[in-house]
Amino acid sequence: MSQSFTTRPEVRGTFGAVSSTHWLGSAAGFGILERGGNAFDAAVATGFVLQVVEPHLNGPGGEVPILFHAAGAARPRVLCGQGVAPQAATIDRLVGDGIARMPGTGLVPAVVPGAFDAWMLLLRDYGMMRLRDVLEAAIGYAENGFPIAYRAAASIHAGAAFFQREWPSSAAVWTPGGMVPRPGARFATPAIAETYRRILAEAEAASADRDSQIETARDAFYRGFVAEAIDRSMRTPTADGLGERRAGLLSADDMAGWCATYEDTIAVPFGDFWVHKAGPWSQGPAFLQCLRLLDGVDLADMALDGPNFVHRVVETMKLALADRDAFLGDPDHVEVPLQRLLSAAYAAERRASIHDEADTSFRPGAATPDWAERRDALLDQVGDPAPSAGI
């Protein structure tokens, strides 16, 4: 049988597979499958390893939107691991502090770290293995080291001088001895290992029951020593991306008042399939809107690497992303016109604005009757954004 050459390995099997953005994460997840765990156990173990081995992309303070489909369930579901903004982060507070645009770095943009609770809920409700089983690989790599990836080392190099000048605690972690790690060199983050070892110790000391251990771990992170450490760290003014020194707004009360939640997916048909995404607190609906806009286009007649296909997809994305910036948000706090954004009628309206020439206006559509007034009122408060950012 002839086989086409590919630079990527072809993986086939009947037992199972794990795919992630780092081979150590995938290996840890597959190891869980080999030891009798299910796909949810493997996902949790993989997620925690990625927090260690991809520090430029993941971390214990991150978030995770999870789409999953349990065997026997009627449809996929979403587990929201996107933590909320601090209660103190009101528009009036930010504008009063001279912040017209949220800085990209520093303490002020910090939100409740949602990944830990989401992974714990997934493990408790759908997994089979114990807390120790899914944490041990991450703890091992954090404690004993791992070959640091090129992009991680490059990211550390780009921020090293700033860390050493402004964020000494970050410098101590990422530039030990004042040196930037070389790509491929063994690198360890013992503080992460110590944190997860302490969580695990508290959980196992509290109970021998699996579910009770998971609940104790959640408490340790969101109402125990982790939350207390985060609260303390937020009190010291720190340099941010706007060149100012500001304390953070995130508090232990914010940590204690939040938990990950389950919800239904948002879905639209596309061709022979239904495509599911997370809700408007994520970028998921923007992707679904792209599909609705493309649904009326004969893509089959376009070469996938040809200019017509690329132009159509790029212009479609511009429209959806402009609407994302204008209308998507936390549905607990803003009214999101989701039905309108994903309707066939609205897609037809927006599709009509795509022409042969590139459009650089980045304008939202009329998804709500008062969108222009709402935009103007917001701009009166925070000022006009950069043209490339949209609103």
Buried (B, 14 or more C-beta within 10 A) or exposed (E): EEEEEEEEEEEEEEEBEBEBEBEBBBBBBBBBBEEEBBBBBBBBBBBBBBBBBBBBBBBBBBBBBBBBEEEEEEEBBBBBBBBBBBEBBEEEBBEEEEBEEBBEBBBBBBBBBBBBBBBBBBBBEBBEBBBEBBBBBBBBBBBEBBBBBEEBBEBBBEBBEBBBEBBEEBBBBBBBEEEBBEBEEEBBBBEBBEBBBBBBEBBBEBEEEBEEBBBBBBBBBBBBEBBEEBBEBBEEEBBBBBEBEBBBBBBBBBBBEBBBBBEEBBBBEBEEEEBBBBBBBBBBBBBBBBBBBBBEBEEEEBEEEEEEBEBBBEBBBBBBBBBBBBBBBEEEEEEBBBEBBBBEEBBEBBBEEBEEEEBEEBEBBEBBEEBEEBEEEBEEEBEEBEEEEBB
